[in-house]
C-alpha cells in the first residue's frame, strides 16, 4: 500500500547532510531541503550547479555518504525503493522508444485516460510508441504519467523542456491540481513559469542551498533575473 | 508492486538487453566453434562449468554496453521502485538457462 493510501495527513520529505565533491569541485555542501505534500517547491540555479545531482541524491540513485533522506522523520535511503514514496523525472528520456503511453501507464499503475485528460490530442496518441511522438510530446507524456503515479512526492527535472508554450499553462494547471494530494519538487530554467507555480523557492548557488523568502527580488538581487 | 507487474517490468528489461545478450551468446558459441576447428575440442560444446562460466563472464559486458547504448534506461525501473539486483538477478538466471537449453538443443541436433 502506498504512503498516499494510508492516510490523508500531510507528509514531510526532508533531505540533509548532502555533501558531494566531483573532480575536486564542491558541488553540494551540507544541503538541507524540505518539501511537504500540498506544496510545489522550486529548485533554481545555474547550469551545472548540481540541481539534477541533488534531485538524484534525494531519489537515492546518486549515492552520497552521510546523506539523510527522511519522510515524516523516518530515514528512507535509497528512497526510490519505497513503494508509494517518490517518482523522479530525469532530464533524459524516461520511456523506451517502443513502449506506448498505455503500456507505460500500465507499468506505472496509472490510469492513462485520467492522466492525459487535459490533453485530448495526446490521449488520441496513447497507443503509439513513444519513439513515434515528437520530443516535446514525449516529454509531456512522461511528466503527466509520473505526476499521476501513486507517490507522495514527485521530483521533476526540467519538466517544461521541449513542451509547447500552449501546453505549459495546461501542464502548470495539472501540477496545481495534483499538489492537493502530493508534494512536488521541480527544477526548470523557465523561471517565470516556475515562480508562478511554486509555494517555496530554493536557490542552489556555489553548492549551498538557500530558501528565498521573496523569490522574485531574491533572484533579481543575485543576477538571475533582470 | 504486484507480481504480475514485476514480471512485466522484468520482461521489458530483458527485451531491452536481449540484443546484447544474444550477440554475446553468439560470440561465446563462435569462440567454441573456433576452438573446435583449431584445437579439436568437441562441437557443439558440452554444457559444463567452463561454458557456463564463459556465458556468465559476458554479463559485465552486457551491462557496460547497456549503459553505453541506453544510459537512461534504468530511470523507468527506478520509478517502479526496482533495484538493479531485482532486475539483473532474474535476467542472469533466465538468459543463462536459455543459453544452456540452446546448447542442449544443438547437442541433440548434432547427435
Interface residues (C-beta under 8 A of the other chain):
Chain A: X59 X61 X78 X80 X81 X82 X83 X87 X88 X90 X92 X93 X94 X95 X96 X99 X104 X106 X107 X108 X109 X146 X149
Chain B: X1 X5 X8 X9 X12 X16 X70 X71 X72 X73 X74 X75 X76 X78 X79 X80 X81 X83
